Amino acid sequence: MPTCEGPMPAPMAMADIVALVSRGAPEYRTCPFPLYAALREQDPVCRLTPPHGVDTYLITRYDDARVALSEPRFSKNMRAAMDTYHAVFGSFFDALDDNVLFSDPPRHTRLRRTLRSAFTPRRVEGLRPRITEVTERLLAECRTSPSVDLMSSFAFPLPITVLCDLIGIPEADRGQILEQFAVVTRARFDPSRKAELKAAEEFLQDRLVRLIAHARAHPSDTFLSDIIRSQDALDEGELVSSLWVLFFAGHKTTAYQIGNSVLELLLHPEQLAALRRDPALIPQAVEELIRFEGSVESSTFRHAVEDVDVRGTVIPKGSLVQIALSSANRDPERFDRPDVLDVTRDRLQGVHLGFGHGTHYCLGAPLARLELEIALGCLLREFPEMRLADEEASRTAWLKGPMPAFRGLERLDIVLEPGRRPVGDRVTASVSPGR
């Protein structure tokens, strides 16, 4: 079974590689790295013909990717290109996507400045006890079964609970809200599910409006109350779209990264053993795991506001641009032995592109780092003998679909053989403070 760390098993014509990537073929989605290596070498600014029908250029080399992430001629304001927007997203509520993720300066600067208050070092570090508490509770629940799907039992509930606490979503409302977010995720790029998508987006828009109204009437110490009171006050639409993007993007990226990290450590027992010998390596291991098998495979869409030359290829005005972060993070021109997982690799923070780069660098990166460090620290401590239930199935359980924004596992079945220390001992995870 291939591990996605070596060359393609058989030579392929570049046209065939481009076709696989364009349509998000299952063999590409399961193991994209050999194809990315070929694209970096032969067609680093590749023109794709995806199912949505809009010409899209995929940038795969690290140097080009880093520049493109900050290139003002590649606009994030998808509403400025509405025909393209509707072709790709097909959303019934454009307002939900009118957020910090899809905006340019100066509006982006104002929105980001306001939202940044949720992720200051002080606020994030203040969440450490709560994140540890949630982690230990979830692992205690996992202990009741000899094996679990780690994605549904742990990887998703952890960041979801943290975000709900941060935003102030009442416990009683969380299940239905999460259910409708899941519908949007599944249905958004499936034309046969338009009615289902419309109903889910209507529900979420209404629920977020009511949540904001409640926060206005009952101020608290939640992040939502903070941004309502902010000096750069957001209007109703901006508040709704900001909550939408924070919740939608924030929980999935961390959840998938937890799953990716555990899978790769179990597939690389020598790296897992190194962390068990020295848990102080966990913070830098998190950076390496994000570089090696990041949960954000490619950047969100940009569109060219004029013709732009990248490495000799002209990206025409109006074209979509995607930046293959997973490919850039394995570029041998930037990283030594890029297809090797090495948890002792240091000085990666701010170098790998797993959280993006430039003005759109991930707002939630400090929180994600802390959640990942605590999650891995507690897992390694509480389940030192954990193993994959079915290694072959785990290697092929990657998300499928035409839009490679997320790279994550549909499920991760783990056999748990816990150590002697009970979760209830409340021993702090062996991680360093957030940086």
Secondary structure, 3 states (H helix, E strand, C coil): CCCCCCCCCCCCCHHHHHHHHHHCCHHHHHCCHHHHHHHHHHCCEEEECCCCCCCEEEECCHHHHHHHCCCCCEECCHHHHHHHHHHHHCCCCHHHHCCHHHCCCCHHHHHHHHHHHHHCHHHHHHCHHHHHHHHHHHHHHHCCCCEEEHHHHHHCHHHHHHHHHHHCCCHHHHHHHHHHHHHHHHHCCCHHHHHHHHHHHHHHHHHHHHHHHHHHHCCCCCHHHHHHCCCCCCCHHHHHHHHHHHHHHHHHHHHHHHHHHHHHHHHCHHHHHHHHHCHHHHHHHHHHHHHHCCCECCCCCEEECCCEEECCEEECCCCEEEECHHHHCCCCCCCCCCCCCCCCCCCCCCCCCCCCCHHHCCCCHHHHHHHHHHHHHHHHHHCCCCEECCHHHHHCCECCCCCCCECCECCCEEECCCCCCCHHHCCCCCCCCCC
